[in-house]
Amino acid sequence: MKKLVIVESPSKSKTIEKYLGADFEVVSSKGHIRDLATRGKGGLGVDVENDFKPTYTISKDKTDVVKSLKAKAKKSDGVYLATDPDREGEAISWHLADELGLDTSLVNRVVFNEITKNAVLEAFHHPRQLDMDLVHSQETRRILDRIIGFKLSKLLYNKIKSKSAGRVQSVALKLIVLREKEIAAFKAEEYWTIHAVFEKDSQEFDAVLEKIDGVKAHLGNKAETDLILERLNDGFNIKSIRKQTRSKDPKLPFITSTLQQEAANKLNFSAKKTMRTAQKLYEGVVLKDGQEGMITYMRTDSTRLSGGFVESVKSHILNEYGKDYVGNYRVKNDESSQDAHEAIRPTNIEYTPESVKNYLTSDEYKLYKLIYARALASLMSPAATDVVSVTLTQNGLDFAATGSHLKFDGYLKAYGEYEQTKERMLPLLDEGENLDSKSIEGKQHFTEPPLRYSEARLIKAMEEKGIGRPSTYATIIDTLQQRLYVTLEKTGTSKMKFFVPTPQGILTDEQLEQHFSTIINVDYTAEMENELDEIAEGKRDSVLALRTFYDNFIPLVEKADTTMEKIAPELTGDDCPLCSKPLVFRNGRFGRFISCSTYPECKYTAKIPSDKPEVELTDKICPECGSFLVKRKSRYGRFFYGCSTFPKCKHIENIPYVKKSDQEKAEEA
């Protein structure tokens, strides 16, 4: 009989089975097989009075999967649990063991950080028992989220028609709403700067007023600026020249949060897209010699690298760039870092992006190239820049000019595409030298309001404040948009998209602030994450943590149920054509729509009229699916035929452009 190995992902199973050989059968659970039931008191699936004992039920879509796994387990010569190396993966393994009737004391839990032959075989040589502390931590998190989600979401929907609330989700929303309120309350302040332009040896450079009579310059208006301009003439003296070499260390290899931030800034990837693409790279792609995992596990908050990888990279750097480019290994983990596995890195430094490009999709290639470059650069020498700082003076007014030149590119040799440097050369100058300015002018400025959060900025803020965990950021951001609490849009002249709270999002945050400020806040949420970490380390009792939270939370829910004002839906001004009662606007799964105010007694609904022209149905048939084609207008004003079932079928046909005659134009006019 074969030994059975259970993993989460079907794509992983093929790769691992190839490594293990004929004595093993590797199958997939396709993720979680069970979740908390929705029966019992409050539909929580948790017996609050009995130490929060959970009741689990097999997910509807996993019934056949579990049936198959049980049959295979009975016929196998032992079962190994090889789910992902984190709390969620540990919990999935425990659920599998419990449902399949396995002894949880067995040494059958296999953990590997990368899906390569050496890593997988080594892991199977050193199996361990299930880590029940990790399981209890994940279970506690799930129960907390179920209690908050069910109790708070039901309350908010009944009162203000908000679709959901969550332990971390609502705090992330608070950050976005607070930033929007800061922007609304911001009052721009005027300030001025004075610039002088010089030229020597046919090379221009400019200097900015830095000090007035030895004090840092601060000009608040034009009148103050004009007084300073009156003190100035063309003649300046070079008071001092300071030369120094600045060293810039490479950034550490990626962890989950920094990968999401950098992919957003450099590749314009959403957090969700980044994690989805990284998952594919981790699980493996088909290369020339078979399927191979391309990167290490992408859910990590440790910057640690294995000794073997460090040595292989240093050897690669020496061979490719020379000994001057070989740097030192550095690691820096926050106190909250679990250090369970390595930073995100390529599994093999010899798999250069160009050598595997033909085996990857466009998105996979872009992300792999970024991960590869970052890991490589992290072990290279610092970049060195020569900086020249010049002070030019007259009548007690000091102007500063700065020039810079990249002396040694160091790690930028590998990472320069993502971290470009700007050089600004100054001409050759001498202390005591006199120079005449070509022009001197004052420039008016106004202080800018704080920036809205982009995806990268929001992730960085959540990480710095200890809200949630990096592996959950993509889901949190996606949920806020799905619930119509925020939109991600371009504002002003920026090409980047920023989060803007919707009226419903602002209303939700304000009600949570009014009634749940002691629970839904940054500090409490961060402390709760610390408690979950301590449970995972065996330092805190999970039942005590749940009881403490529950006893604080439920009274707030009960009070809010009586004191929170129920907000009536917005009236449209029209009456229902079926029952003559007022029509109202409501928010649904696909956005706002019109509904009868008496729902569910009267179920009349209608779309909100749009300014966009309706599509024109034609008698043409789609050659791909057999549906009718419709005539649509593109963003460029050209008409085309598209399938009426779009986006299910994406067939399109161009409509030939026919130039109108002068007579036709005249008739239309």
C-alpha positions in Angstrom: 0.0 0.0 0.0 1.0 3.6 -0.6 1.5 6.3 1.9 -1.0 9.1 1.6 0.1 12.8 1.6 -2.6 15.5 1.9 -1.8 19.0 0.7 -4.1 22.0 0.1 -3.6 22.8 -3.5 -4.1 20.5 -6.5 -1.2 22.1 -8.3 1.2 21.3 -5.4 0.2 17.7 -5.3 1.6 16.8 -8.8 5.0 18.4 -8.0 5.4 16.8 -4.6 4.3 13.4 -5.8 7.0 13.5 -8.5 9.6 14.2 -5.8 8.4 11.5 -3.4 8.1 8.7 -5.9 6.0 5.6 -6.4 5.5 4.8 -2.7 3.4 7.9 -2.1 0.1 9.2 -3.3 -0.3 13.0 -3.0 -3.9 14.4 -3.0 -5.4 17.8 -2.3 -8.0 18.9 0.3 -8.6 22.0 -1.9 -8.3 24.3 1.1 -10.3 24.1 4.3 -12.7 21.2 4.6 -14.7 22.5 7.6 -15.9 25.7 9.1 -17.9 26.8 12.1 -21.5 25.8 11.9 -24.2 28.4 11.7 -26.6 26.7 14.1 -27.0 27.0 17.9 -27.5 30.2 19.9 -27.1 33.2 17.7 -26.0 31.0 14.8 -22.4 31.3 16.0 -21.5 27.7 15.9 -19.9 28.3 19.3 -21.1 27.2 22.8 -20.3 30.4 24.7 -21.4 28.9 28.1 -19.2 25.8 27.6 -15.8 27.5 27.2 -16.6 28.6 23.7 -16.6 25.1 22.4 -16.9 25.2 18.6 -19.1 23.1 16.4 -17.7 22.4 13.0 -19.4 21.2 9.9 -18.1 20.0 6.6 -18.4 22.7 3.9 -21.0 21.9 1.3 -18.6 21.9 -1.6 -16.2 19.6 0.3 -18.5 16.7 1.0 -17.2 14.6 -2.0 -13.6 15.6 -1.2 -13.8 14.4 2.4 -15.5 11.2 1.3 -12.7 10.5 -1.1 -10.0 11.4 1.4 -11.5 9.0 4.0 -11.6 6.2 1.5 -8.0 6.8 0.5 -6.9 7.1 4.1 -8.3 3.7 5.0 -6.5 2.0 2.2 -3.1 3.8 2.8 -0.1 2.7 4.7 0.0 5.9 6.8 -1.2 9.5 6.3 1.1 12.6 6.1 -0.4 16.1 6.5 1.6 18.6 4.4 -0.5 21.7 4.3 1.0 25.2 4.3 3.6 26.2 7.0 1.5 28.7 9.0 -1.4 28.8 11.5 -4.0 28.4 8.8 -2.2 25.4 7.3 -1.8 23.9 10.8 -5.5 24.3 11.4 -6.4 22.6 8.1 -4.1 19.7 9.0 -5.9 19.4 12.4 -9.3 19.5 10.8 -8.2 16.7 8.4 -6.8 14.6 11.2 -10.0 15.0 13.2 -12.4 14.3 10.3 -10.4 11.3 9.0 -10.1 9.9 12.5 -6.3 10.1 12.7 -4.4 10.1 16.0 -3.4 13.7 16.6 -0.3 12.5 18.6 1.1 10.9 15.5 4.4 12.3 14.1 2.9 12.9 10.6 2.9 16.7 10.1 5.3 17.7 7.4 6.3 21.3 6.9 8.4 22.8 4.1 9.0 26.4 3.1 9.6 25.8 -0.6 8.4 23.3 -3.1 11.7 21.9 -4.3 13.0 18.4 -4.3 15.6 18.9 -1.6 13.2 20.8 0.7 10.4 18.4 0.4 12.5 15.2 0.9 14.3 16.8 3.9 10.9 17.7 5.4 9.7 14.1 5.1 12.8 12.9 6.9 11.8 15.2 9.9 8.1 15.0 10.4 6.6 16.3 13.7 3.4 16.3 15.7 0.6 18.8 15.1 1.3 22.0 16.9 -1.9 22.5 18.9 -0.9 25.9 20.1 -1.0 27.1 16.5 -4.3 25.3 16.0 -5.8 27.0 19.1 -4.5 30.4 17.9 -6.2 30.0 14.5 -9.4 28.7 16.2 -9.5 31.6 18.5 -9.1 34.1 15.7 -11.9 32.3 13.8 -14.2 32.4 16.8 -13.5 36.1 17.5 -14.2 37.0 13.8 -17.4 34.9 13.9 -18.7 36.6 17.1 -17.9 40.1 15.9 -18.9 39.5 12.3 -22.3 37.9 13.2 -23.3 40.2 16.1 -22.0 43.5 14.7 -22.9 42.9 11.1 -26.5 42.0 12.0 -26.8 45.1 14.2 -25.4 47.5 11.5 -27.6 46.0 8.8 -30.7 46.4 10.8 -29.9 49.9 11.8 -28.1 51.5 8.9 -28.1 48.9 6.2 -24.3 48.4 6.3 -23.4 44.9 5.0 -20.7 43.9 7.5 -18.2 44.8 10.1 -15.1 43.0 11.3 -12.4 43.0 13.9 -9.7 44.2 11.4 -11.8 45.3 8.5 -13.6 48.1 10.5 -10.3 49.5 11.9 -8.8 49.6 8.3 -12.0 51.5 7.3 -11.4 53.9 10.3 -7.9 54.8 9.0 -9.4 55.7 5.6 -12.2 57.7 7.0 -10.0 59.5 9.5 -7.6 60.5 6.6 -10.6 61.8 4.6 -11.7 64.0 7.5 -8.2 65.3 8.0 -8.2 66.3 4.3 -11.6 68.0 4.7 -10.4 69.9 7.7 -7.1 70.9 6.2 -6.4 74.6 5.7 -3.6 75.4 3.3 -0.9 77.8 4.6 1.1 80.1 2.4 4.9 80.0 2.4 7.6 81.3 0.1 11.1 80.3 -1.0 13.8 82.3 -2.8 15.9 80.8 -5.5 19.1 82.0 -7.1 20.5 80.7 -10.5 24.2 80.6 -11.2 26.4 79.6 -14.1 30.0 78.6 -14.3 31.9 76.9 -17.1 28.7 76.9 -19.1 26.9 74.8 -16.4 23.9 76.2 -14.6 22.9 75.3 -11.1 20.5 76.8 -8.6 20.6 77.5 -4.8 17.8 78.0 -2.3 17.7 80.4 0.6 18.5 78.4 3.7 19.3 80.8 6.5 18.6 84.5 7.4 21.2 85.9 9.7 22.1 82.5 11.0 18.4 81.4 11.5 16.6 78.9 9.3 14.6 80.7 6.7 10.8 80.9 7.0 8.9 83.2 4.8 5.2 83.3 5.2 4.1 85.8 2.6 5.1 88.0 -0.3 5.8 91.1 1.9 8.4 89.2 4.0 9.9 87.8 0.8 10.2 91.2 -0.8 12.1 92.5 2.2 14.6 89.8 1.8 14.9 90.3 -2.0 15.7 94.0 -1.3 18.7 92.9 0.7 20.1 90.9 -2.3 22.2 91.8 -5.3 23.9 89.7 -7.9 27.2 89.2 -6.1 27.7 86.1 -3.9 30.6 84.5 -2.1 31.2 80.8 -1.7 31.3 80.5 2.0 31.9 76.7 2.3 32.2 73.5 0.3 31.6 70.2 2.0 32.3 66.9 0.3 31.3 63.5 1.6 30.5 60.0 0.4 27.2 58.6 1.5 26.6 54.9 1.6 23.2 53.4 1.0 22.5 49.8 2.1 20.3 47.6 0.0 16.8 46.9 1.3 16.1 43.6 3.1 14.5 40.7 1.1 10.7 40.8 0.9 8.2 39.8 3.6 4.5 39.7 2.7 3.7 43.3 3.5 6.8 44.8 1.7 6.1 42.6 -1.3 2.6 43.9 -1.5 3.7 47.5 -1.2 6.5 47.3 -3.7 4.4 45.3 -6.2 1.7 48.1 -5.9 4.2 50.9 -6.4 6.4 49.3 -9.1 4.1 47.0 -10.9 0.7 48.5 -10.2 -0.5 45.2 -8.8 -3.3 45.1 -6.3 -2.6 43.3 -3.1 -5.0 40.6 -4.2 -3.3 40.2 -7.5 0.1 40.1 -5.9 -0.8 37.3 -3.5 -2.6 35.3 -6.2 0.4 35.5 -8.5 2.8 34.7 -5.7 0.8 31.6 -4.8 1.2 30.3 -8.3 4.9 30.9 -8.2 5.2 29.1 -4.8 3.1 26.1 -5.9 5.2 25.7 -9.0 5.4 26.2 -12.7 6.3 23.7 -15.4 9.9 24.2 -16.5 12.0 22.3 -19.0 12.7 19.5 -16.5 9.3 19.4 -14.9 7.2 21.4 -12.4 9.2 23.3 -9.8 8.4 25.8 -7.0 9.8 29.2 -8.0 9.7 31.1 -4.7 9.6 30.3 -1.0 6.3 30.6 1.0 4.8 34.0 0.4 3.1 34.5 3.8 5.9 35.5 6.2 7.0 38.3 8.3 10.7 37.2 8.7 13.6 38.6 6.7 15.7 35.6 7.5 17.5 33.7 4.7 18.8 30.2 4.9 22.6 29.7 5.1 22.6 27.6 2.0 20.8 30.2 -0.1 23.1 33.0 1.2 26.2 31.1 0.2 24.8 30.3 -3.3 23.9 34.0 -3.9 27.3 35.3 -2.8 28.9 32.8 -5.2 26.5 34.0 -7.9 27.4 37.7 -7.2 31.1 37.0 -7.2 30.9 35.2 -10.6 28.5 37.7 -12.2 29.7 41.1 -10.9 33.0 40.6 -9.0 34.1 40.6 -5.4 33.4 44.4 -4.9 29.7 43.6 -5.2 29.5 40.9 -2.6 27.8 42.3 0.5 27.0 41.1 4.0 24.0 39.1 5.2 21.7 41.2 7.3 18.4 40.3 9.0 16.0 42.5 11.0 12.8 41.2 12.4 10.2 43.1 14.4 9.3 41.9 17.8 6.0 40.7 16.5 7.7 38.7 13.7 7.1 34.9 14.0 10.3 34.0 12.2 8.6 30.6 11.3 10.2 30.5 7.9 12.3 32.5 5.5 11.8 35.8 3.7 10.3 35.6 0.2 13.0 34.6 -2.2 13.7 32.5 -5.3 14.1 28.8 -4.6 17.2 28.7 -6.8 19.4 31.7 -7.7 20.3 30.0 -10.9 16.7 30.4 -12.1 17.3 33.9 -13.4 14.2 35.8 -14.6 15.3 35.7 -18.2 16.1 31.9 -18.1 12.5 31.1 -17.0 10.6 33.9 -18.8 9.2 31.6 -21.4 7.6 29.4 -18.8 5.8 32.2 -16.9 2.8 34.3 -17.6 3.4 38.1 -18.0 2.3 38.8 -14.4 4.3 35.8 -13.0 7.4 37.0 -14.8 7.1 40.6 -13.5 6.6 39.5 -9.9 9.3 36.8 -10.0 11.7 39.3 -11.5 11.0 41.8 -8.6 11.4 39.0 -6.0 14.6 37.8 -7.6 16.1 41.2 -7.9 15.3 42.1 -4.3 16.7 38.9 -2.8 19.9 39.2 -4.9 20.3 42.9 -4.1 19.9 42.3 -0.4 23.2 40.4 -0.3 25.1 42.9 -2.4 27.4 45.7 -1.3 26.0 49.2 -0.5 25.8 51.9 -3.2 28.1 54.9 -2.7 27.3 58.5 -3.7 29.6 61.5 -3.7 27.7 64.5 -2.3 28.9 68.1 -2.6 27.1 70.7 -0.4 27.9 74.4 -1.2 26.9 77.5 0.8 26.8 80.8 -1.0 26.3 84.0 1.0 25.8 87.7 0.9 24.5 90.2 3.4 23.8 87.5 6.1 21.8 85.5 3.7 23.0 81.9 3.1 21.9 79.9 0.0 22.5 76.2 -0.3 23.2 74.1 -3.4 23.8 70.4 -3.6 25.2 68.1 -6.2 25.5 64.3 -6.2 27.2 61.7 -8.3 26.9 57.9 -8.1 30.4 56.7 -7.2 29.7 53.0 -7.0 26.4 51.4 -8.0 26.7 48.4 -5.6 23.3 46.7 -5.1 21.8 49.0 -7.7 23.5 46.8 -10.3 20.7 44.3 -9.6 17.9 46.6 -8.3 18.5 49.8 -10.2 15.4 49.2 -12.4 13.2 49.5 -9.2 15.2 52.1 -7.3 16.6 54.7 -9.7 18.9 57.4 -8.5 19.0 61.0 -9.7 22.4 62.7 -10.3 22.8 66.5 -10.1 26.3 67.7 -11.0 27.8 71.0 -9.8 30.6 72.7 -11.7 34.1 72.9 -10.1 33.9 75.5 -7.3 36.3 76.9 -4.8 35.8 78.3 -1.3 36.1 82.1 -1.2 35.2 82.3 -4.9 32.8 85.1 -6.0 29.9 84.3 -8.3 27.3 86.5 -9.8 23.7 85.2 -10.0 21.9 85.1 -13.3 18.5 85.6 -11.6 16.9 85.7 -8.1 13.2 85.2 -7.6 10.7 84.4 -4.8 8.3 81.5 -5.3 4.9 81.1 -3.7 3.8 77.7 -2.3 1.0 76.3 -0.2 1.1 73.4 2.2 -0.5 70.3 0.9 -3.1 68.2 2.8 -2.2 64.7 3.9 -2.3 62.1 1.1 -5.1 59.6 0.9 -4.1 56.0 1.3 -3.1 54.1 -1.8 -3.0 50.3 -1.4 0.7 50.4 -0.6 0.3 53.2 2.0 -2.6 51.5 3.7 -0.7 48.2 3.9 2.3 50.0 5.4 0.1 51.9 7.9 -1.6 48.6 9.0 1.7 46.9 9.4 3.2 49.8 11.4 0.2 49.9 13.7 0.0 46.2 14.2 -3.5 45.9 12.6 -4.1 42.4 11.3 -1.4 40.3 9.8 0.2 40.7 6.3 -1.4 37.5 5.0 -4.9 39.1 5.6 -4.3 42.5 4.1 -5.4 41.6 0.6 -8.7 40.1 1.9 -9.3 43.1 4.1 -8.8 45.6 1.2 -11.0 43.5 -1.1 -13.8 43.3 1.5 -13.9 47.0 2.0 -14.5 47.5 -1.7 -17.0 44.6 -2.0 -19.0 46.1 0.9 -19.1 49.5 -1.0 -17.4 51.2 2.0 -14.6 52.6 -0.1 -13.7 53.1 -3.7 -10.3 53.0 -5.3 -9.9 55.9 -7.7 -7.6 58.5 -9.2 -7.8 61.9 -7.6 -6.4 65.1 -8.9 -3.6 64.8 -11.4 -2.0 61.7 -9.9 -1.9 58.5 -11.9 -2.1 56.4 -8.7 -5.4 55.3 -7.3 -6.3 56.2 -3.7 -9.0 55.0 -1.3 -12.0 57.3 -0.9 -14.7 56.4 1.6 -18.2 56.3 0.4 -21.1 57.9 2.3 -22.0 54.5 3.6 -18.5 53.8 4.7 -18.3 57.1 6.6 -21.7 56.4 8.2 -20.5 52.9 9.2 -17.4 54.3 10.8 -19.2 57.0 12.7 -21.7 54.6 14.2 -18.9 52.2 15.2 -17.0 55.1 16.7 -20.1 56.2 18.7 -21.0 52.8 20.0 -17.9 50.6 19.9 -14.9 52.9 20.3 -13.4 50.7 23.0 -13.4 47.6 20.8 -13.0 48.9 17.2 -9.8 50.9 17.5 -6.2 50.6 16.5 -4.8 49.9 20.0 -7.3 47.2 20.9 -7.0 45.5 17.6 -3.2 45.4 17.8 -3.3 44.1 21.4 -5.7 41.3 20.2 -3.1 40.3 17.6 -0.5 40.1 20.3 -2.8 37.9 22.3 -3.2 35.6 19.3 0.5 35.4 19.0 0.9 34.5 22.6 -1.7 31.7 22.2 0.3 30.4 19.3 3.4 30.4 21.5 1.6 28.6 24.4 1.9 31.6 26.6 -1.8 32.6 26.9 -5.0 30.6 27.5 -7.4 30.9 24.5 -10.6 30.4 26.6 -9.6 33.2 28.9 -8.9 35.5 26.0 -12.3 34.8 24.4 -14.1 35.2 27.7 -12.5 38.6 28.4 -13.4 39.8 24.9 -16.9 38.5 25.0 -17.8 40.0 28.4 -16.6 43.4 27.1 -18.2 43.2 23.7 -21.7 41.8 24.3 -22.9 44.6 26.6 -21.9 47.1 23.9 -24.0 45.3 21.3 -27.0 45.1 23.7 -26.7 48.9 24.5 -26.2 49.8 20.8 -29.3 47.8 19.9 -31.4 50.2 21.9 -29.6 53.4 21.4 -28.3 53.3 17.8 -30.7 55.3 15.6 -32.3 53.4 12.7 -31.7 55.4 9.6 -34.5 55.3 7.0 -33.5 54.6 3.4 -33.2 57.7 1.0 -36.5 58.5 -0.8 -36.4 58.7 -4.6 -39.4 61.1 -4.8 -41.4 58.6 -6.8 -44.1 56.1 -5.8 -44.0 52.3 -6.4 -46.0 51.4 -9.6 -47.3 48.2 -7.9 -48.5 49.5 -4.5 -48.2 53.3 -4.7 -45.9 53.4 -1.6 -42.7 55.5 -1.7 -39.7 54.2 -3.6 -36.3 54.3 -1.9 -32.6 53.8 -2.8 -31.0 50.7 -1.5 -27.5 49.2 -1.7 -27.2 45.8 -3.1 -24.6 43.3 -4.1 -24.1 45.0 -7.5 -24.4 48.6 -6.2 -27.3 51.0 -5.6 -30.8 50.2 -6.9 -34.4 51.4 -6.5 -36.8 49.4 -4.3 -40.2 49.7 -2.7 -40.0 51.0 0.9 -42.4 48.3 2.1 -40.0 45.4 1.1 -40.4 42.5 1.7 -44.2 43.0 1.5 -43.8 44.5 -2.0 -40.8 43.2 -3.9 -40.7 45.8 -6.7 -37.2 46.8 -7.8 -35.7 48.8 -10.6 -32.3 50.0 -11.9 -31.3 53.6 -11.3 -31.6 55.4 -14.7 -28.2 55.9 -16.3 -26.9 58.7 -18.5 -25.1 56.0 -20.5 -26.8 55.0 -23.8 -28.5 51.6 -23.8 -26.9 48.9 -25.9 -28.6 48.2 -29.2 -29.7 44.6 -29.7 -29.1 43.2 -33.2 -30.2 40.1 -35.1 -26.6 39.0 -35.5 -25.5 35.7 -33.8 -22.3 35.3 -31.7 -20.1 32.7 -33.6 -18.6 31.6 -30.3 -21.7 30.9 -28.0 -24.7 31.4 -30.2 -26.2 34.3 -28.3 -27.3 37.6 -29.9 -24.7 40.3 -30.6 -25.4 43.9 -29.4 -24.0 47.2 -30.7 -21.9 49.0 -28.2 -19.8 52.2 -28.1 -16.2 52.1 -27.1 -14.4 54.6 -24.9 -13.0 56.1 -28.0 -16.4 56.8 -29.6 -16.3 53.9 -32.1 -19.1 51.4 -32.4 -18.5 47.6 -32.3 -20.5 44.4 -31.9 -20.1 42.5 -28.7 -21.7 39.4 -27.2 -24.8 40.1 -25.2 -23.6 37.6 -22.5 -20.4 39.7 -21.8 -18.3 39.1 -19.7 -19.2 35.4 -19.9 -18.4 35.5 -23.6 -16.0 38.2 -24.7 -16.4 37.9 -28.5 -16.3 41.3 -30.3 -16.4 42.4 -33.9 -15.3 45.8 -35.3 -17.9 47.8 -37.3 -16.3 49.3 -40.4 -16.1 53.0 -40.3 -18.0 54.7 -43.1 -17.1 58.3 -43.8 -20.2 60.5 -44.2 -20.7 62.5 -47.4 -21.0 66.3 -47.3 -24.7 65.9 -48.1 -25.3 63.5 -45.2 -23.6 65.9 -42.8 -25.7 68.7 -44.1 -28.9 66.7 -43.7 -27.9 65.8 -40.1 -27.2 69.4 -39.3 
